[in-house]
Amino acid sequence: MPSSEATDPYEAKALADIETYGCHILHVLEEDDDPPFSYSVGLEHRFGAPELIVVGLKQEISQFIINEYCGRIRSGEIFQLGQRYSGLIEGFDCQFGSVHIAHYPEHFGWDIWFYQGLNFRVIQLVYPTLDGIWPWDAEADEWFRRWQPLLEAAPASQ
């Protein structure tokens, strides 16, 4: 059962956003050359759809993507892993990948708080370079792969 109790103003804002907009969005600015990431809280509770993480894009772009995803699932659209979709990033197709549960503690603290544990699903929005190269393509350079790590497998240290 999701948390309905707020112990501080930040939690109260998250709960209000979930009730009003369908989700709350968090932005994490990493340090030491790690990419920033943004993720949703509340989508699975409100709409039965997985939460979404976007890695390596600017906060404004990530927020647009998560809001667009929220609006589209609110309208009944169902997204499938591995399928290409347009309209989430202007001028580019993107697709969704699974997120391994081993990434949850490091990336989804607010989801863990909201869902009171690890009982939620998350998918990752995956996007290509400006040249149409995906992170799994042989042509993808090491920087792009590091800036947009695919979260479908457990971290190497697991």
MDTraj code that builds the backbone (N, CA, C; nanometers):
import mdtraj as md
import numpy as np

residues = "MET PRO SER SER GLU ALA THR ASP PRO TYR GLU ALA LYS ALA LEU ALA ASP ILE GLU THR TYR GLY CYS HIS ILE LEU HIS VAL LEU GLU GLU ASP ASP ASP PRO PRO PHE SER TYR SER VAL GLY LEU GLU HIS ARG PHE GLY ALA PRO GLU LEU ILE VAL VAL GLY LEU LYS GLN GLU ILE SER GLN PHE ILE ILE ASN GLU TYR CYS GLY ARG ILE ARG SER GLY GLU ILE PHE GLN LEU GLY GLN ARG TYR SER GLY LEU ILE GLU GLY PHE ASP CYS GLN PHE GLY SER VAL HIS ILE ALA HIS TYR PRO GLU HIS PHE GLY TRP ASP ILE TRP PHE TYR GLN GLY LEU ASN PHE ARG VAL ILE GLN LEU VAL TYR PRO THR LEU ASP GLY ILE TRP PRO TRP ASP ALA GLU ALA ASP GLU TRP PHE ARG ARG TRP GLN PRO LEU LEU GLU ALA ALA PRO ALA SER GLN".split()
xyz = np.array([
    [0.0841, -0.1183, 0.0000],
    [0.0000, 0.0000, 0.0000],
    [0.0884, 0.1244, 0.0000],
    [0.0647, 0.2188, -0.0913],
    [0.1459, 0.3407, -0.0972],
    [0.1300, 0.4249, 0.0291],
    [0.2343, 0.5027, 0.0535],
    [0.2339, 0.5911, 0.1686],
    [0.1335, 0.7038, 0.1481],
    [0.0546, 0.7316, 0.2495],
    [-0.0365, 0.8457, 0.2440],
    [-0.0035, 0.9447, 0.3546],
    [0.1066, 0.9190, 0.4235],
    [0.1488, 1.0029, 0.5352],
    [0.2734, 1.0809, 0.4963],
    [0.2697, 1.2112, 0.5179],
    [0.3850, 1.2958, 0.4923],
    [0.4416, 1.3423, 0.6255],
    [0.5736, 1.3321, 0.6390],
    [0.6375, 1.3769, 0.7625],
    [0.7114, 1.5085, 0.7453],
    [0.7171, 1.5596, 0.6222],
    [0.7806, 1.6895, 0.5982],
    [0.7179, 1.7539, 0.4743],
    [0.7478, 1.8803, 0.4463],
    [0.6865, 1.9495, 0.3316],
    [0.7180, 1.8869, 0.1962],
    [0.8351, 1.8241, 0.1827],
    [0.8721, 1.7604, 0.0558],
    [0.7836, 1.6388, 0.0284],
    [0.7614, 1.5593, 0.1307],
    [0.6726, 1.4443, 0.1155],
    [0.5298, 1.4898, 0.0883],
    [0.4854, 1.5966, 0.1547],
    [0.3507, 1.6501, 0.1313],
    [0.3364, 1.6966, -0.0132],
    [0.4397, 1.7613, -0.0670],
    [0.4362, 1.8060, -0.2069],
    [0.4299, 1.6864, -0.3009],
    [0.5087, 1.5817, -0.2727],
    [0.5069, 1.4620, -0.3571],
    [0.3671, 1.4006, -0.3589],
    [0.3060, 1.3853, -0.2429],
    [0.1712, 1.3269, -0.2360],
    [0.0693, 1.4144, -0.3082],
    [0.0807, 1.5467, -0.2944],
    [-0.0114, 1.6377, -0.3635],
    [0.0069, 1.6293, -0.5153],
    [0.1316, 1.6215, -0.5619],
    [0.1571, 1.6100, -0.7060],
    [0.0987, 1.4802, -0.7617],
    [0.1150, 1.3712, -0.6886],
    [0.0614, 1.2423, -0.7340],
    [-0.0899, 1.2504, -0.7453],
    [-0.1539, 1.3115, -0.6471],
    [-0.2996, 1.3252, -0.6482],
    [-0.3462, 1.4175, -0.7607],
    [-0.2773, 1.5300, -0.7797],
    [-0.3193, 1.6314, -0.8769],
    [-0.2794, 1.5977, -1.0198],
    [-0.1543, 1.5575, -1.0400],
    [-0.0988, 1.5395, -1.1744],
    [-0.0813, 1.3938, -1.2156],
    [-0.0888, 1.3023, -1.1221],
    [-0.0684, 1.1615, -1.1535],
    [0.0688, 1.1100, -1.1151],
    [0.1639, 1.2023, -1.0939],
    [0.2969, 1.1601, -1.0503],
    [0.3728, 1.2789, -0.9939],
    [0.4799, 1.2474, -0.9272],
    [0.5773, 1.3451, -0.8787],
    [0.7065, 1.3131, -0.9528],
    [0.7835, 1.4153, -0.9895],
    [0.9076, 1.3945, -1.0648],
    [1.0251, 1.4419, -0.9812],
    [1.1270, 1.3578, -0.9747],
    [1.2500, 1.3929, -0.9035],
    [1.3651, 1.4003, -1.0015],
    [1.4528, 1.4968, -0.9783],
    [1.5722, 1.5144, -1.0610],
    [1.6941, 1.4944, -0.9710],
    [1.7850, 1.4093, -1.0141],
    [1.9056, 1.3815, -0.9377],
    [2.0243, 1.4254, -1.0216],
    [2.0981, 1.5222, -0.9713],
    [2.2160, 1.5717, -1.0415],
    [2.3366, 1.4997, -0.9854],
    [2.3900, 1.4087, -1.0634],
    [2.5035, 1.3291, -1.0190],
    [2.6316, 1.4121, -1.0236],
    [2.7322, 1.3638, -0.9553],
    [2.8628, 1.4290, -0.9526],
    [2.9678, 1.3345, -1.0081],
    [3.0904, 1.3846, -1.0207],
    [3.2034, 1.3026, -1.0647],
    [3.1783, 1.2362, -1.1995],
    [3.1275, 1.3107, -1.2936],
    [3.1063, 1.2631, -1.4301],
    [2.9980, 1.1570, -1.4429],
    [2.9183, 1.1354, -1.3385],
    [2.8026, 1.0468, -1.3507],
    [2.6883, 1.1261, -1.4114],
    [2.6061, 1.0628, -1.4929],
    [2.4981, 1.1360, -1.5585],
    [2.3855, 1.1727, -1.4618],
    [2.3166, 1.2832, -1.4907],
    [2.1970, 1.3156, -1.4133],
    [2.0853, 1.2196, -1.4528],
    [1.9851, 1.2072, -1.3652],
    [1.8691, 1.1278, -1.4032],
    [1.7450, 1.1845, -1.3364],
    [1.6318, 1.1554, -1.3965],
    [1.5019, 1.1979, -1.3445],
    [1.4106, 1.0774, -1.3444],
    [1.3186, 1.0736, -1.2459],
    [1.2276, 0.9603, -1.2398],
    [1.0941, 1.0013, -1.1793],
    [0.9958, 0.9181, -1.2057],
    [0.8598, 0.9437, -1.1581],
    [0.8323, 0.8670, -1.0298],
    [0.7352, 0.9192, -0.9552],
    [0.6821, 0.8518, -0.8373],
    [0.5301, 0.8583, -0.8470],
    [0.4633, 0.7455, -0.8343],
    [0.3175, 0.7435, -0.8262],
    [0.2431, 0.6925, -0.9473],
    [0.3101, 0.6739, -1.0597],
    [0.2404, 0.6315, -1.1816],
    [0.1790, 0.4928, -1.1689],
    [0.2518, 0.4011, -1.1076],
    [0.1967, 0.2666, -1.0938],
    [0.0739, 0.2692, -1.0022],
    [0.0802, 0.3493, -0.8985],
    [-0.0342, 0.3617, -0.8068],
    [-0.1553, 0.4230, -0.8772],
    [-0.1339, 0.5308, -0.9514],
    [-0.2460, 0.6021, -1.0143],
    [-0.2990, 0.5351, -1.1400],
    [-0.2100, 0.4787, -1.2220],
    [-0.2511, 0.4307, -1.3535],
    [-0.2164, 0.2848, -1.3820],
    [-0.1486, 0.2182, -1.2903],
    [-0.1098, 0.0793, -1.3121],
    [0.0013, 0.0633, -1.4136],
    [0.0729, 0.1717, -1.4451],
    [0.1829, 0.1685, -1.5419],
    [0.3151, 0.1815, -1.4678],
    [0.4220, 0.1259, -1.5223],
    [0.5510, 0.1355, -1.4545],
    [0.5970, 0.2802, -1.4368],
    [0.6746, 0.3030, -1.3335],
    [0.7423, 0.4310, -1.3157],
    [0.8432, 0.4458, -1.4296],
    [0.8903, 0.5680, -1.4528],
    [0.9818, 0.5942, -1.5642],
    [1.1072, 0.6645, -1.5147],
    [1.2227, 0.6209, -1.5650],
    [1.3497, 0.6888, -1.5411],
    [1.4066, 0.7337, -1.6752],
    [1.4644, 0.8538, -1.6757],
    [1.5338, 0.9095, -1.7922],
    [1.6739, 0.9451, -1.7438],
    [1.7755, 0.8905, -1.8088],
    [1.9141, 0.9102, -1.7665],
    [1.9894, 0.9906, -1.8714],
    [2.0654, 1.0919, -1.8266],
    [2.1599, 1.1606, -1.9137],
    [2.1072, 1.2805, -1.9905],
    [1.9817, 1.3182, -1.9705],
    [1.9270, 1.4355, -2.0398],
    [1.9089, 1.5508, -1.9416],
    [1.9005, 1.6722, -1.9961],
    [1.8782, 1.7901, -1.9124],
    [1.7458, 1.7780, -1.8377],
    [1.7409, 1.8416, -1.7225],
    [1.6233, 1.8346, -1.6357],
    [1.4956, 1.8739, -1.7090],
    [1.4991, 1.9805, -1.7863],
    [1.3789, 2.0277, -1.8558],
    [1.3282, 1.9257, -1.9575],
    [1.4198, 1.8630, -2.0285],
    [1.3821, 1.7621, -2.1281],
    [1.3264, 1.6386, -2.0579],
    [1.3940, 1.5960, -1.9530],
    [1.3475, 1.4782, -1.8779],
    [1.2089, 1.5024, -1.8187],
    [1.1868, 1.6219, -1.7660],
    [1.0560, 1.6531, -1.7089],
    [0.9481, 1.6494, -1.8164],
    [0.9766, 1.7051, -1.9344],
    [0.8806, 1.6994, -2.0450],
    [0.8482, 1.5545, -2.0796],
    [0.9520, 1.4715, -2.0902],
    [0.9328, 1.3309, -2.1279],
    [0.8449, 1.2592, -2.0259],
    [0.8743, 1.2766, -1.8975],
    [0.7967, 1.2079, -1.7946],
    [0.6535, 1.2588, -1.7930],
    [0.6346, 1.3891, -1.8094],
    [0.4976, 1.4431, -1.8154],
    [0.4226, 1.3914, -1.9379],
    [0.4904, 1.3813, -2.0509],
    [0.4276, 1.3291, -2.1733],
    [0.3897, 1.1819, -2.1546],
    [0.4796, 1.1043, -2.0971],
    [0.4523, 0.9633, -2.0662],
    [0.3300, 0.9538, -1.9750],
    [0.3271, 1.0348, -1.8704],
    [0.2138, 1.0352, -1.7767],
    [0.0836, 1.0671, -1.8503],
    [0.0849, 1.1702, -1.9330],
    [-0.0357, 1.2070, -2.0076],
    [-0.0821, 1.0982, -2.1025],
    [0.0124, 1.0326, -2.1659],
    [-0.0235, 0.9275, -2.2608],
    [-0.0770, 0.8027, -2.1908],
    [-0.0203, 0.7676, -2.0747],
    [-0.0763, 0.6518, -2.0045],
    [-0.2102, 0.6871, -1.9402],
    [-0.2250, 0.8132, -1.8995],
    [-0.3545, 0.8586, -1.8464],
    [-0.4630, 0.8448, -1.9543],
    [-0.4242, 0.8648, -2.0796],
    [-0.5178, 0.8520, -2.1920],
    [-0.5370, 0.7071, -2.2358],
    [-0.4686, 0.6140, -2.1711],
    [-0.4896, 0.4733, -2.2011],
    [-0.3827, 0.4064, -2.2847],
    [-0.2808, 0.4810, -2.3259],
    [-0.1752, 0.4191, -2.4064],
    [-0.0937, 0.3223, -2.3202],
    [-0.0577, 0.2108, -2.3789],
    [0.0240, 0.1104, -2.3111],
    [0.1555, 0.0995, -2.3868],
    [0.2645, 0.1169, -2.3170],
    [0.3973, 0.1114, -2.3784],
    [0.4572, -0.0275, -2.3580],
    [0.5191, -0.0794, -2.4628],
    [0.5807, -0.2119, -2.4600],
    [0.7330, -0.1976, -2.4614],
    [0.7991, -0.2828, -2.3861],
    [0.9448, -0.2840, -2.3873],
    [0.9953, -0.3196, -2.5268],
    [1.1007, -0.2496, -2.5697],
    [1.1637, -0.2806, -2.6976],
    [1.0948, -0.2229, -2.8203],
    [0.9793, -0.1606, -2.8046],
    [0.9088, -0.0990, -2.9174],
    [0.9531, 0.0463, -2.9314],
    [0.9555, 0.0969, -3.0535],
    [0.9923, 0.2370, -3.0774],
    [0.8672, 0.3250, -3.0701],
    [0.8846, 0.4430, -3.0097],
    [0.7745, 0.5396, -2.9936],
    [0.8242, 0.6773, -3.0320],
    [0.7354, 0.7575, -3.0868],
    [0.7692, 0.8956, -3.1201],
    [0.6895, 0.9892, -3.0292],
    [0.7309, 1.1155, -3.0295],
    [0.6586, 1.2177, -2.9546],
    [0.7048, 1.2380, -2.8115],
    [0.7953, 1.1564, -2.7639],
    [0.8461, 1.1752, -2.6277],
    [0.9708, 1.2638, -2.6276],
    [1.0503, 1.2539, -2.7334],
    [1.1639, 1.3431, -2.7565],
    [1.1464, 1.3977, -2.8976],
    [1.1345, 1.5275, -2.9083],
    [1.1058, 1.5886, -3.0381],
    [1.2114, 1.5518, -3.1426],
    [1.1648, 1.4953, -3.2539],
    [1.2526, 1.4613, -3.3639],
    [1.3209, 1.3256, -3.3527],
    [1.2951, 1.2519, -3.2454],
    [1.3612, 1.1231, -3.2252],
    [1.2619, 1.0182, -3.1807],
    [1.2812, 0.8977, -3.2309],
    [1.2118, 0.7839, -3.1716],
    [1.2893, 0.7439, -3.0469],
    [1.2207, 0.6817, -2.9555],
    [1.2869, 0.6263, -2.8380],
    [1.2215, 0.4928, -2.8087],
    [1.2743, 0.4215, -2.7146],
    [1.2113, 0.2978, -2.6737],
    [1.2338, 0.2778, -2.5247],
    [1.1661, 0.1773, -2.4702],
    [1.1712, 0.1527, -2.3277],
    [1.2420, 0.0220, -2.2991],
    [1.3220, 0.0228, -2.1928],
    [1.3897, -0.0972, -2.1463],
    [1.3526, -0.1235, -2.0017],
    [1.3711, -0.2464, -1.9606],
    [1.3401, -0.2818, -1.8215],
    [1.4496, -0.2282, -1.7293],
    [1.4164, -0.2197, -1.6011],
    [1.5128, -0.1779, -1.4992],
    [1.5222, -0.2903, -1.3960],
    [1.6419, -0.3402, -1.3739],
    [1.6647, -0.4477, -1.2775],
    [1.6431, -0.3953, -1.1353],
    [1.5799, -0.4742, -1.0530],
    [1.5471, -0.4346, -0.9160],
    [1.6714, -0.4003, -0.8330],
    [1.7868, -0.4522, -0.8715],
    [1.9101, -0.4199, -0.7990],
    [1.9453, -0.2712, -0.8083],
    [1.8900, -0.1995, -0.9069],
    [1.9141, -0.0547, -0.9207],
    [1.8205, 0.0275, -0.8325],
    [1.7170, -0.0331, -0.7792],
    [1.6166, 0.0436, -0.7040],
    [1.6746, 0.1211, -0.5861],
    [1.7527, 0.0590, -0.4974],
    [1.8012, 0.1352, -0.3811],
    [1.8847, 0.2582, -0.4189],
    [1.9647, 0.2489, -0.5235],
    [2.0509, 0.3600, -0.5635],
    [1.9753, 0.4700, -0.6377],
    [1.8721, 0.4341, -0.7127],
    [1.8065, 0.5307, -0.8009],
    [1.6659, 0.5743, -0.7592],
    [1.5954, 0.4972, -0.6806],
    [1.4518, 0.5225, -0.6625],
    [1.4096, 0.5345, -0.5164],
    [1.4836, 0.6134, -0.4403],
    [1.4543, 0.6286, -0.2988],
    [1.3140, 0.6771, -0.2693],
    [1.2655, 0.7716, -0.3470],
    [1.1297, 0.8235, -0.3218],
    [1.0235, 0.7209, -0.3586],
    [1.0471, 0.6404, -0.4618],
    [0.9526, 0.5329, -0.4932],
    [0.9499, 0.4304, -0.3798],
    [1.0676, 0.3991, -0.3265],
    [1.0740, 0.3037, -0.2154],
    [0.9963, 0.3587, -0.0957],
    [1.0099, 0.4891, -0.0689],
    [0.9319, 0.5523, 0.0386],
    [0.7818, 0.5433, 0.0080],
    [0.7433, 0.5837, -0.1135],
    [0.6013, 0.5893, -0.1487],
    [0.5369, 0.4515, -0.1467],
    [0.6019, 0.3537, -0.2074],
    [0.5455, 0.2186, -0.2147],
    [0.5798, 0.1338, -0.0915],
    [0.6528, 0.1915, -0.0004],
    [0.6912, 0.1254, 0.1247],
    [0.7627, -0.0066, 0.0994],
    [0.8554, -0.0023, 0.0062],
    [0.9338, -0.1207, -0.0272],
    [0.9653, -0.1238, -0.1758],
    [0.9993, -0.2404, -0.2256],
    [1.0418, -0.2565, -0.3652],
    [0.9320, -0.3117, -0.4547],
    [0.8076, -0.2988, -0.4141],
    [0.6961, -0.3580, -0.4885],
    [0.6385, -0.2602, -0.5922],
    [0.7231, -0.2178, -0.6854],
    [0.6807, -0.1331, -0.7967],
    [0.7697, -0.1664, -0.9162],
    [0.7235, -0.1281, -1.0346],
    [0.7988, -0.1531, -1.1576],
    [0.8528, -0.0206, -1.2107],
    [0.9663, -0.0274, -1.2793],
    [1.0257, 0.0902, -1.3426],
    [1.0726, 0.0494, -1.4813],
    [1.0516, 0.1389, -1.5779],
    [1.1105, 0.1212, -1.7100],
    [1.1999, 0.2417, -1.7393],
    [1.2947, 0.2217, -1.8289],
    [1.3893, 0.3263, -1.8664],
    [1.3606, 0.3724, -2.0079],
    [1.3509, 0.5040, -2.0264],
    [1.3431, 0.5584, -2.1607],
    [1.4838, 0.5559, -2.2190],
    [1.5001, 0.4962, -2.3361],
    [1.6298, 0.4871, -2.4026],
    [1.6201, 0.5651, -2.5334],
    [1.7201, 0.6481, -2.5591],
    [1.7202, 0.7348, -2.6767],
    [1.8514, 0.7190, -2.7534],
    [1.8495, 0.7504, -2.8832],
    [1.9710, 0.7409, -2.9641],
    [2.0504, 0.8722, -2.9617],
    [2.1704, 0.8687, -3.0191],
    [2.2477, 0.9918, -3.0395],
    [2.1816, 1.0727, -3.1506],
    [2.2333, 1.1924, -3.1734],
    [2.1829, 1.2754, -3.2837],
    [2.1988, 1.2063, -3.4186],
    [2.2939, 1.1130, -3.4267],
    [2.3180, 1.0374, -3.5499],
    [2.2383, 0.9081, -3.5572],
    [2.1494, 0.8853, -3.4595],
    [2.0656, 0.7661, -3.4621],
    [2.1317, 0.6407, -3.4087],
    [2.2395, 0.6559, -3.3322],
    [2.3090, 0.5400, -3.2751],
    [2.2529, 0.5140, -3.1353],
    [2.2158, 0.3886, -3.1107],
    [2.1605, 0.3486, -2.9816],
    [2.2741, 0.3012, -2.8912],
    [2.2554, 0.3033, -2.7598],
    [2.3645, 0.2637, -2.6692],
    [2.4151, 0.1214, -2.6914],
    [2.3334, 0.0334, -2.7435],
    [2.3748, -0.1058, -2.7663],
    [2.4383, -0.1273, -2.9022],
    [2.4359, -0.0261, -2.9883],
    [2.4971, -0.0393, -3.1202],
    [2.6490, -0.0441, -3.1078],
    [2.7115, -0.1208, -3.1955],
    [2.8579, -0.1322, -3.1954],
    [2.9242, 0.0036, -3.2165],
    [2.8573, 0.0939, -3.2886],
    [2.9134, 0.2258, -3.3185],
    [2.9055, 0.3221, -3.1998],
    [2.8323, 0.2867, -3.0961],
    [2.8169, 0.3760, -2.9805],
    [2.9511, 0.3915, -2.9089],
    [2.9884, 0.5170, -2.8835],
    [3.1161, 0.5370, -2.8150],
    [3.1007, 0.5176, -2.6644],
    [3.2136, 0.5054, -2.5983],
    [3.2150, 0.4753, -2.4544],
    [3.1496, 0.5862, -2.3729],
    [3.1699, 0.7129, -2.4127],
    [3.1083, 0.8239, -2.3400],
    [2.9558, 0.8112, -2.3417],
    [2.8974, 0.7852, -2.4584],
    [2.7517, 0.7739, -2.4694],
    [2.6997, 0.6567, -2.3863],
    [2.7702, 0.5470, -2.3880],
    [2.7286, 0.4310, -2.3076],
    [2.7377, 0.4607, -2.1584],
    [2.8371, 0.5376, -2.1172],
    [2.8497, 0.5753, -1.9767],
    [2.7454, 0.6801, -1.9386],
    [2.7131, 0.7703, -2.0310],
    [2.6182, 0.8784, -2.0026],
    [2.4741, 0.8276, -2.0005],
    [2.4469, 0.7195, -2.0720],
    [2.3143, 0.6594, -2.0709],
    [2.3284, 0.5091, -2.0429],
    [2.3638, 0.4741, -1.9202],
    [2.3785, 0.3314, -1.8903],
    [2.2443, 0.2614, -1.8967],
    [2.2448, 0.1411, -1.9507],
    [2.1218, 0.0627, -1.9563],
    [2.1083, -0.0097, -1.8237],
    [1.9913, 0.0018, -1.7617],
    [1.9692, -0.0472, -1.6257],
    [1.8989, -0.1831, -1.6213],
    [1.8983, -0.2547, -1.7341],
    [1.8244, -0.3821, -1.7387],
    [1.8946, -0.4960, -1.6656],
    [2.0247, -0.4843, -1.6459],
    [2.0983, -0.5883, -1.5737],
    [2.1414, -0.5349, -1.4373],
    [2.1696, -0.6256, -1.3460],
    [2.2196, -0.5852, -1.2141],
    [2.3527, -0.5123, -1.2317],
    [2.3825, -0.4179, -1.1437],
    [2.5122, -0.3488, -1.1528],
    [2.6274, -0.4496, -1.1455],
    [2.7376, -0.4150, -1.2059],
    [2.8530, -0.5057, -1.2126],
    [2.9034, -0.5459, -1.0756],
    [2.8848, -0.4606, -0.9756],
    [2.9350, -0.4917, -0.8420],
    [2.8435, -0.5882, -0.7666],
    [2.7317, -0.6270, -0.8269],
    [2.6374, -0.7183, -0.7595],
    [2.6864, -0.8601, -0.7624],
])
top = md.Topology()
chain = top.add_chain()
for i, resn in enumerate(residues, 1):
    res = top.add_residue(resn, chain, resSeq=i)
    for name in ("N", "CA", "C"):
        top.add_atom(name, md.element.get_by_symbol(name[0]), res)
traj = md.Trajectory(xyz[None], top)
